[in-house]
């Protein structure tokens, strides 16, 4: 579950979080200088580059998965041993006699 979170969700949400932080930091200076504006009059940055943010998140998730899956697994030449079940031998500990 943590792997999915770090490889898929985090890279997709990271551009949105960075844009939101940028918007919060620069909002006051823009609103004081420009005054109140209609949505059509807002600069393209304030309207939100939502498609580009999502696309960059998907690209970052793809890069993260590529790096993770290319670096994980056994080293070349290592032998893989599949897990096997070894049942525990139970001894009779009946003390009724």
Buried (B, 14 or more C-beta within 10 A) or exposed (E): EEEEEEBBEBBBBBBBEEBEEEEEEEEEEBEEEEEEEEEEEEEEEBEBEEEEBBEBBBEBBEEBBEEEEEEEEEEEEEEEEEEEEEEEEEEEEEEEE
